Amino acid sequence: MKRFLKDPLVFFASAASAVFLFWAGLGADTGREREIVVSQTTQSSLVAKWQRDFDRLPTQAEFTGLVQRWLMDEIAIREAMALQLDRDDPIIRRRLIQKLDYFLDAQAFGETTEQELRAYYLENSSNYLRPARFTFSHYFFSQERRDDPSKDALDALAEVSNGKEIAGDSFIQANTYYDSTARQIREVFGEEFTDALSAAGEALSSQPASGPKWVGPFASPFGQHVVHLRSFTAETDESFEQAYDQVAADFEVERRRTAKNQVFASLLESYAVVLE
């Protein structure tokens, strides 16, 4: 089987030869430029696709049909291009651009050394940060269910700060958040709440002796929140080792982008561009 997939002519030699001779004979008097080569790679691909689709090898007759259809497609493509039917077609243009992009990507691929990655990391260290993280719970005061949620929240903050029990409204999301990033918090509570919580976190981190604290009220699109800020970890730089996977991925993207830009800059020099 492995030998067959590598060289399908071992099994289909007679069928392939017959098809090729038939089509080659049609254009024999028009010159070598009309030659179509049905390579072994093409034949193997046709057979492999058939096998994936039908879970078996094609018969000789089926293989002949596969090659004939491939030849018809190849001839149609060549004739269409000869008539310049590929010009000014946005779909064809987009597909050709994509294929060239894939080709250049493959050409740009290469081995990466740790020295290159470390240099890239140092040049772009600001991109590799461990985000600040918050652990907190909150009491919610709804702007839809209360006449003055801001006053109620302020009163509740004063009471809870003095050790009294308070009660808020039910909240559509969770009441406690653990080790959450600013982005995660922003998705629930919005920008204003997250900015206020970040400021409170920074203030808390400047007082390492102090434990969890009640802060607020902080506004969200839903209303007001009295927050019990339990812990805050400030944003920190990631070491090269911690950021290694992301650095390697970013470096590869940048290398391919640079290589493609260089290729296109070189190709542009070979064209005369006229703006009408």
C-alpha positions as CSV (number, residue, x, y, z in Angstrom):
1,M,0.0,0.0,0.0
2,K,2.8,2.5,0.9
3,R,4.4,1.7,-2.4
4,F,1.2,2.3,-4.2
5,L,0.6,5.7,-2.6
6,K,4.2,6.7,-3.4
7,D,3.9,5.5,-7.0
8,P,0.3,4.9,-8.2
9,L,1.5,3.9,-11.7
10,V,2.5,0.6,-10.2
11,F,-1.2,-0.2,-10.1
12,F,-2.6,2.0,-12.8
13,A,0.1,2.2,-15.4
14,S,-2.0,1.1,-18.3
15,A,-5.0,3.3,-17.5
16,A,-2.9,6.4,-17.0
17,S,-0.9,5.8,-20.1
18,A,-4.0,5.4,-22.2
19,V,-5.5,8.6,-20.9
20,F,-2.4,10.6,-21.3
21,L,-1.8,9.4,-24.9
22,F,-5.4,10.2,-25.8
23,W,-5.2,13.8,-24.5
24,A,-1.6,14.4,-25.7
25,G,-2.6,13.3,-29.2
26,L,-5.3,16.0,-29.4
27,G,-2.7,18.7,-29.2
28,A,0.3,17.0,-30.7
29,D,0.5,19.2,-33.7
30,T,0.4,22.5,-31.7
31,G,3.8,22.4,-30.2
32,R,5.5,21.5,-26.9
33,E,4.0,24.5,-25.1
34,R,0.6,22.6,-25.1
35,E,2.1,19.7,-23.2
36,I,0.3,18.6,-20.0
37,V,2.2,16.5,-17.6
38,V,0.1,14.3,-15.2
39,S,2.8,13.9,-12.6
40,Q,2.9,11.0,-10.2
41,T,2.3,13.4,-7.4
42,T,-0.9,14.5,-9.1
43,Q,-2.0,10.9,-9.6
44,S,-1.2,10.0,-6.0
45,S,-3.2,13.0,-4.8
46,L,-6.2,11.9,-6.9
47,V,-6.0,8.4,-5.6
48,A,-5.5,9.5,-2.0
49,K,-8.6,11.8,-2.1
50,W,-10.7,9.0,-3.6
51,Q,-9.5,6.6,-0.9
52,R,-10.4,9.2,1.8
53,D,-13.9,9.7,0.3
54,F,-14.8,6.1,-0.4
55,D,-12.5,4.1,2.0
56,R,-11.1,2.0,-0.9
57,L,-8.8,2.3,-3.9
58,P,-10.4,3.2,-7.3
59,T,-10.7,0.7,-10.0
60,Q,-8.8,1.2,-13.2
61,A,-11.9,2.6,-14.8
62,E,-12.5,5.0,-11.9
63,F,-8.9,6.0,-12.0
64,T,-9.2,6.8,-15.7
65,G,-12.2,8.9,-14.9
66,L,-10.3,10.8,-12.2
67,V,-7.4,11.6,-14.6
68,Q,-9.8,12.6,-17.4
69,R,-11.6,15.0,-15.1
70,W,-8.3,16.4,-13.8
71,L,-7.2,17.0,-17.4
72,M,-10.5,18.7,-18.3
73,D,-10.0,21.0,-15.4
74,E,-6.4,21.7,-16.3
75,I,-7.3,22.5,-19.9
76,A,-10.2,24.7,-18.7
77,I,-7.9,26.6,-16.5
78,R,-5.3,27.1,-19.2
79,E,-7.8,28.2,-21.8
80,A,-9.5,30.6,-19.4
81,M,-6.2,32.2,-18.5
82,A,-5.2,32.4,-22.2
83,L,-8.5,34.4,-22.6
84,Q,-7.5,36.4,-19.6
85,L,-10.7,35.4,-17.8
86,D,-8.8,35.6,-14.5
87,R,-8.3,39.3,-14.9
88,D,-10.4,41.8,-12.8
89,D,-12.1,39.0,-10.9
90,P,-12.1,39.8,-7.2
91,I,-12.6,36.2,-6.1
92,I,-9.7,34.9,-8.2
93,R,-7.5,37.8,-7.2
94,R,-8.2,37.2,-3.5
95,R,-7.4,33.5,-3.9
96,L,-4.2,34.1,-5.8
97,I,-3.1,36.6,-3.1
98,Q,-3.8,34.0,-0.4
99,K,-1.8,31.4,-2.2
100,L,1.2,33.6,-2.7
101,D,0.9,34.6,1.0
102,Y,1.0,30.9,2.0
103,F,3.9,30.3,-0.3
104,L,5.9,33.2,1.1
105,D,5.1,32.0,4.6
106,A,6.6,28.7,3.9
107,Q,9.7,30.2,2.4
108,A,10.2,32.4,5.4
109,F,10.0,29.5,7.8
110,G,13.4,28.7,9.4
111,E,15.1,27.6,12.6
112,T,15.1,30.0,15.4
113,T,17.9,30.3,18.0
114,E,17.4,31.1,21.6
115,Q,19.7,34.1,21.1
116,E,17.3,35.5,18.5
117,L,14.3,35.0,20.8
118,R,16.1,36.6,23.8
119,A,17.0,39.6,21.7
120,Y,13.4,39.9,20.4
121,Y,12.1,39.6,24.0
122,L,14.4,42.4,25.2
123,E,13.3,44.7,22.3
124,N,9.6,44.0,23.1
125,S,9.6,43.4,26.8
126,S,6.7,45.8,27.3
127,N,4.5,43.3,25.5
128,Y,5.1,40.6,28.0
129,L,3.4,41.5,31.3
130,R,1.6,39.5,33.8
131,P,-1.7,41.4,34.3
132,A,-2.9,42.7,37.6
133,R,-5.3,40.3,39.4
134,F,-8.1,41.0,41.9
135,T,-10.0,38.9,44.4
136,F,-13.1,40.6,45.7
137,S,-16.7,40.2,46.7
138,H,-19.4,42.9,46.4
139,Y,-22.8,44.1,47.4
140,F,-25.0,45.4,44.6
141,F,-27.5,48.3,44.7
142,S,-29.7,48.3,41.6
143,Q,-30.5,51.5,39.8
144,E,-33.7,50.0,38.6
145,R,-34.9,48.7,42.0
146,R,-33.9,51.7,44.2
147,D,-34.8,55.4,44.2
148,D,-31.2,56.4,45.2
149,P,-28.7,53.5,44.8
150,S,-25.7,55.9,45.4
151,K,-27.0,57.0,48.8
152,D,-27.9,53.4,49.8
153,A,-24.5,52.2,48.8
154,L,-22.7,55.0,50.7
155,D,-24.8,54.2,53.8
156,A,-24.1,50.5,53.4
157,L,-20.3,51.2,53.1
158,A,-20.3,53.2,56.3
159,E,-22.2,50.4,58.1
160,V,-20.1,47.5,56.9
161,S,-16.9,49.4,57.6
162,N,-18.0,49.6,61.2
163,G,-18.6,45.9,61.4
164,K,-22.3,45.9,60.8
165,E,-24.2,43.4,58.5
166,I,-25.6,44.8,55.3
167,A,-27.7,43.5,52.5
168,G,-27.8,44.4,48.8
169,D,-29.8,43.4,45.8
170,S,-29.4,40.2,43.8
171,F,-26.9,40.5,41.0
172,I,-27.1,38.8,37.6
173,Q,-23.5,37.7,37.8
174,A,-21.3,36.3,40.6
175,N,-21.0,38.0,43.9
176,T,-17.3,36.9,44.4
177,Y,-14.5,36.9,41.9
178,Y,-11.2,35.1,42.4
179,D,-7.8,36.1,40.8
180,S,-9.5,38.0,38.0
181,T,-7.8,40.3,35.5
182,A,-8.9,43.8,34.7
183,R,-10.0,42.6,31.3
184,Q,-12.2,39.9,32.9
185,I,-13.7,42.4,35.3
186,R,-14.3,45.0,32.6
187,E,-16.4,42.5,30.6
188,V,-18.8,42.2,33.6
189,F,-18.7,45.6,35.3
190,G,-17.6,48.0,32.6
191,E,-14.8,50.6,32.4
192,E,-15.7,52.9,35.2
193,F,-16.0,50.2,37.8
194,T,-12.7,48.5,36.7
195,D,-10.8,51.8,36.8
196,A,-12.0,52.5,40.3
197,L,-11.2,49.0,41.5
198,S,-7.7,49.3,39.9
199,A,-7.1,52.5,41.8
200,A,-8.2,50.9,45.0
201,G,-5.9,47.9,44.3
202,E,-2.9,50.2,43.8
203,A,-3.7,52.0,47.1
204,L,-4.0,48.6,48.9
205,S,-0.6,47.4,47.5
206,S,1.1,50.5,48.9
207,Q,-0.1,49.5,52.3
208,P,1.2,45.9,52.7
209,A,0.4,45.8,56.4
210,S,-3.3,46.3,55.8
211,G,-5.6,43.4,55.0
212,P,-8.7,43.2,52.9
213,K,-10.7,46.4,52.9
214,W,-14.1,47.7,52.0
215,V,-14.1,50.2,49.2
216,G,-16.5,52.0,46.9
217,P,-19.2,52.6,46.0
218,F,-18.2,51.9,42.4
219,A,-20.6,52.5,39.6
220,S,-21.3,50.0,36.9
221,P,-24.0,50.0,34.1
222,F,-26.2,48.1,36.6
223,G,-26.0,50.4,39.6
224,Q,-23.6,50.8,42.6
225,H,-21.3,48.3,44.3
226,V,-19.7,48.2,47.7
227,V,-16.6,46.1,47.3
228,H,-14.7,43.9,49.7
229,L,-11.2,43.9,48.1
230,R,-9.5,40.8,49.5
231,S,-6.3,40.8,47.5
232,F,-4.6,42.6,44.7
233,T,-1.5,41.6,42.7
234,A,0.0,44.4,40.7
235,E,1.0,44.0,37.0
236,T,4.5,42.6,36.7
237,D,7.0,41.8,33.9
238,E,7.1,38.2,32.7
239,S,10.6,36.7,32.5
240,F,11.9,35.4,29.2
241,E,11.2,31.8,30.5
242,Q,7.7,32.6,31.6
243,A,6.9,34.3,28.2
244,Y,8.9,31.9,26.1
245,D,6.0,30.3,24.1
246,Q,4.4,33.7,23.3
247,V,7.8,35.2,22.5
248,A,8.5,32.4,20.0
249,A,5.1,32.8,18.4
250,D,5.4,36.5,18.1
251,F,8.9,36.3,16.7
252,E,7.8,33.9,14.0
253,V,5.0,36.2,13.0
254,E,7.3,39.2,12.9
255,R,10.0,37.3,10.9
256,R,7.4,36.2,8.3
257,R,6.0,39.7,8.0
258,T,9.4,41.1,7.6
259,A,10.4,38.6,5.0
260,K,7.2,39.2,2.9
261,N,7.7,42.9,3.1
262,Q,11.2,42.5,1.8
263,V,10.0,40.3,-1.1
264,F,7.3,42.7,-2.1
265,A,9.6,45.7,-1.9
266,S,12.1,43.9,-4.2
267,L,9.3,42.9,-6.6
268,L,7.9,46.5,-6.7
269,E,11.3,47.7,-8.0
270,S,10.8,45.5,-11.1
271,Y,7.5,47.2,-12.0
272,A,6.7,50.5,-13.5
273,V,3.7,51.9,-11.6
274,V,1.5,54.4,-13.5
275,L,-1.3,56.3,-11.8
276,E,-3.8,57.4,-14.4
